[in-house]
Amino acid sequence: MPKTQEKESQVPKSFYITTLGCPKNTVDSMSMHKSLLNEGLLPASEPEASDFHLINTCTFIQDATKETIQTILDSVEIKKSTNQKLVVVGCFAERAGKEISEDIPEVDLHFGTGKYDRAGELLRKAFPLDFKDVKEFNEDILERLSLSKGIENYSKPYSYVKISDGCNRGCSFCIIPNLRGKFKDAPEAEVLEQVRKAIQAGSKEICLVSQDTVFYGKDTDKLLDLIRNIASLPDLSLLRLLYLYPDKKTERLLELYKELPVIAPYLESPLQHVSKSVLKSMNRTGEYSYFRDLFLKARELRPELEIRTSFILGFPGETASDVDEILRFVEEVKPEKVNLFPYSPQEGTKGFDLPGKLKDKEISKRVNLVRDAYLAVLKEIHQNRIGKTYPAIVDEVGEEGSIVRRFQDAPEIDEVVFVENKNLRVGQFGSVRVDSFFELDMSGTWI
């Protein structure tokens, strides 16, 4: 065999992971990334350059499912001009594995949730001829690539750390328990190790994620203890808590916002609705006055805190009066960030067969009505921000300036501030003055 051919045969295969959906999927992709490195594979810079293209899918709502299917079909086109193996992973694969096998034969392998940390093993078993047992790569690949470009290296100034998986709530609109199973929290030692690893690799901000963060430890103080222990770690600059179900546990958690300044002044608590009758039909707790008082308490404990919540419009049986309650809530409480979802019927959920379904046109009308009310509130909020200075972190630096983010804004999902300063560095902490605003984002000056 010619030497050049022998050398080429010894080069490890490469992989690329496309991640769809929420930050929780990003954490799962990180787990896959590590597993693939452990098997001796190398990360590629783009899907077209990879031997294995893994798509970590989402199917939470219809739009997410459509995006997943389109991404798979686009990847099939990429595969046609290569010898690439296409692998579909995660929630959509868990839910529609049979359909993938029957309708998209170009997909070479699919596996569902709960197997992310075994991705390398599963690929090796499925494609044994595509793996090279090159010891010099396998022995030190994790050490050499831990800070390389790619998802494993925490190349952005923030990192997501998942503290649990699954959910026990049983919301009648949600398919997640069917796909992820019952709630299971991660051992505290494992969570702390992930946080330490992220900080060591350069992350300034840690975002704790899960399907149901406040359910960690159930009725114990386990979550409070975990947060205190994370907050005490050296070199942690900012700790952000995400996905806080609006209940008594969140009330208790709010005390930590006052106790621990390292916690970001940011409360993400998805209400989904404020009408008691709709919430009951959704199999959720709470109602208008409880949610209002919860948010007011948060602002009293941390006056600089901003709130992010979400609402589902058009749930079966929802009336115009129920929508009016949301409108009144938005105008009274003035949450700084509101995410709106048209109800998306999911087969396999309790809500799928409920009577009182609304037409898509009517649901869209209700979404737009609430969006207009929120944007009017947001304009007022923006106007009050002008001239104020906020602690901030630099997320990106480009030729035309930098993108910075106030501590009140979560990465990737909330607004940012554009500054005409290209001499900053990613991960730098400082202050930004808000000078003007667009519909959502802002522009300002780095102080």
ChimeraX attribute file (.defattr): number of C-alpha atoms within 10 A of each C-alpha:
attribute: neighborCount
match mode: 1-to-1
recipient: residues
	/A:1	6
	/A:2	6
	/A:3	8
	/A:4	8
	/A:5	9
	/A:6	10
	/A:7	10
	/A:8	9
	/A:9	12
	/A:10	13
	/A:11	16
	/A:12	19
	/A:13	18
	/A:14	21
	/A:15	24
	/A:16	23
	/A:17	26
	/A:18	16
	/A:19	22
	/A:20	21
	/A:21	17
	/A:22	14
	/A:23	22
	/A:24	19
	/A:25	21
	/A:26	21
	/A:27	21
	/A:28	20
	/A:29	26
	/A:30	22
	/A:31	18
	/A:32	24
	/A:33	26
	/A:34	21
	/A:35	20
	/A:36	26
	/A:37	22
	/A:38	20
	/A:39	24
	/A:40	25
	/A:41	24
	/A:42	21
	/A:43	25
	/A:44	19
	/A:45	14
	/A:46	12
	/A:47	21
	/A:48	17
	/A:49	16
	/A:50	23
	/A:51	23
	/A:52	25
	/A:53	24
	/A:54	26
	/A:55	25
	/A:56	27
	/A:57	28
	/A:58	24
	/A:59	25
	/A:60	19
	/A:61	17
	/A:62	15
	/A:63	14
	/A:64	16
	/A:65	18
	/A:66	13
	/A:67	16
	/A:68	23
	/A:69	18
	/A:70	12
	/A:71	15
	/A:72	22
	/A:73	15
	/A:74	11
	/A:75	22
	/A:76	18
	/A:77	11
	/A:78	17
	/A:79	21
	/A:80	10
	/A:81	9
	/A:82	12
	/A:83	11
	/A:84	21
	/A:85	20
	/A:86	22
	/A:87	22
	/A:88	25
	/A:89	26
	/A:90	26
	/A:91	27
	/A:92	25
	/A:93	25
	/A:94	20
	/A:95	18
	/A:96	13
	/A:97	17
	/A:98	12
	/A:99	11
	/A:100	20
	/A:101	15
	/A:102	10
	/A:103	9
	/A:104	14
	/A:105	11
	/A:106	19
	/A:107	19
	/A:108	16
	/A:109	20
	/A:110	22
	/A:111	20
	/A:112	20
	/A:113	18
	/A:114	16
	/A:115	16
	/A:116	24
	/A:117	17
	/A:118	17
	/A:119	22
	/A:120	21
	/A:121	16
	/A:122	18
	/A:123	19
	/A:124	16
	/A:125	11
	/A:126	12
	/A:127	13
	/A:128	10
	/A:129	8
	/A:130	14
	/A:131	18
	/A:132	18
	/A:133	12
	/A:134	14
	/A:135	10
	/A:136	9
	/A:137	20
	/A:138	16
	/A:139	13
	/A:140	13
	/A:141	17
	/A:142	18
	/A:143	9
	/A:144	10
	/A:145	16
	/A:146	16
	/A:147	15
	/A:148	14
	/A:149	13
	/A:150	18
	/A:151	23
	/A:152	23
	/A:153	19
	/A:154	23
	/A:155	18
	/A:156	19
	/A:157	21
	/A:158	23
	/A:159	27
	/A:160	25
	/A:161	23
	/A:162	23
	/A:163	24
	/A:164	22
	/A:165	22
	/A:166	19
	/A:167	23
	/A:168	14
	/A:169	17
	/A:170	17
	/A:171	20
	/A:172	21
	/A:173	24
	/A:174	23
	/A:175	23
	/A:176	20
	/A:177	18
	/A:178	16
	/A:179	21
	/A:180	19
	/A:181	15
	/A:182	15
	/A:183	19
	/A:184	16
	/A:185	21
	/A:186	14
	/A:187	11
	/A:188	17
	/A:189	10
	/A:190	11
	/A:191	19
	/A:192	18
	/A:193	13
	/A:194	18
	/A:195	24
	/A:196	19
	/A:197	14
	/A:198	24
	/A:199	22
	/A:200	13
	/A:201	18
	/A:202	19
	/A:203	24
	/A:204	22
	/A:205	28
	/A:206	26
	/A:207	20
	/A:208	22
	/A:209	23
	/A:210	26
	/A:211	23
	/A:212	20
	/A:213	24
	/A:214	24
	/A:215	23
	/A:216	22
	/A:217	17
	/A:218	13
	/A:219	10
	/A:220	11
	/A:221	13
	/A:222	15
	/A:223	21
	/A:224	18
	/A:225	13
	/A:226	19
	/A:227	19
	/A:228	15
	/A:229	12
	/A:230	20
	/A:231	19
	/A:232	12
	/A:233	13
	/A:234	9
	/A:235	14
	/A:236	19
	/A:237	17
	/A:238	19
	/A:239	23
	/A:240	23
	/A:241	21
	/A:242	23
	/A:243	18
	/A:244	23
	/A:245	20
	/A:246	21
	/A:247	16
	/A:248	12
	/A:249	20
	/A:250	18
	/A:251	16
	/A:252	13
	/A:253	17
	/A:254	19
	/A:255	15
	/A:256	16
	/A:257	19
	/A:258	16
	/A:259	12
	/A:260	14
	/A:261	14
	/A:262	18
	/A:263	22
	/A:264	25
	/A:265	25
	/A:266	23
	/A:267	26
	/A:268	20
	/A:269	21
	/A:270	19
	/A:271	22
	/A:272	19
	/A:273	26
	/A:274	25
	/A:275	20
	/A:276	16
	/A:277	16
	/A:278	21
	/A:279	20
	/A:280	14
	/A:281	20
	/A:282	20
	/A:283	15
	/A:284	20
	/A:285	17
	/A:286	17
	/A:287	17
	/A:288	16
	/A:289	10
	/A:290	14
	/A:291	19
	/A:292	17
	/A:293	13
	/A:294	18
	/A:295	21
	/A:296	14
	/A:297	15
	/A:298	24
	/A:299	18
	/A:300	12
	/A:301	16
	/A:302	19
	/A:303	12
	/A:304	14
	/A:305	19
	/A:306	21
	/A:307	21
	/A:308	21
	/A:309	20
	/A:310	17
	/A:311	19
	/A:312	19
	/A:313	26
	/A:314	27
	/A:315	26
	/A:316	21
	/A:317	15
	/A:318	19
	/A:319	15
	/A:320	10
	/A:321	10
	/A:322	18
	/A:323	21
	/A:324	16
	/A:325	16
	/A:326	20
	/A:327	18
	/A:328	15
	/A:329	18
	/A:330	21
	/A:331	14
	/A:332	11
	/A:333	15
	/A:334	20
	/A:335	21
	/A:336	21
	/A:337	20
	/A:338	20
	/A:339	15
	/A:340	16
	/A:341	16
	/A:342	21
	/A:343	22
	/A:344	20
	/A:345	21
	/A:346	18
	/A:347	12
	/A:348	14
	/A:349	18
	/A:350	18
	/A:351	23
	/A:352	17
	/A:353	13
	/A:354	14
	/A:355	10
	/A:356	12
	/A:357	17
	/A:358	16
	/A:359	10
	/A:360	13
	/A:361	9
	/A:362	13
	/A:363	21
	/A:364	15
	/A:365	14
	/A:366	19
	/A:367	20
	/A:368	15
	/A:369	14
	/A:370	21
	/A:371	17
	/A:372	13
	/A:373	15
	/A:374	22
	/A:375	16
	/A:376	15
	/A:377	19
	/A:378	20
	/A:379	16
	/A:380	12
	/A:381	14
	/A:382	19
	/A:383	13
	/A:384	11
	/A:385	17
	/A:386	16
	/A:387	14
	/A:388	11
	/A:389	17
	/A:390	19
	/A:391	16
	/A:392	23
	/A:393	24
	/A:394	25
	/A:395	21
	/A:396	19
	/A:397	19
	/A:398	13
	/A:399	9
	/A:400	11
	/A:401	15
	/A:402	22
	/A:403	23
	/A:404	33
	/A:405	27
	/A:406	25
	/A:407	24
	/A:408	23
	/A:409	25
	/A:410	22
	/A:411	22
	/A:412	11
	/A:413	11
	/A:414	17
	/A:415	19
	/A:416	23
	/A:417	26
	/A:418	24
	/A:419	23
	/A:420	16
	/A:421	16
	/A:422	14
	/A:423	11
	/A:424	19
	/A:425	14
	/A:426	17
	/A:427	21
	/A:428	15
	/A:429	19
	/A:430	14
	/A:431	19
	/A:432	25
	/A:433	22
	/A:434	24
	/A:435	19
	/A:436	17
	/A:437	17
	/A:438	11
	/A:439	11
	/A:440	14
	/A:441	14
	/A:442	22
	/A:443	20
	/A:444	23
	/A:445	18
	/A:446	22
	/A:447	11
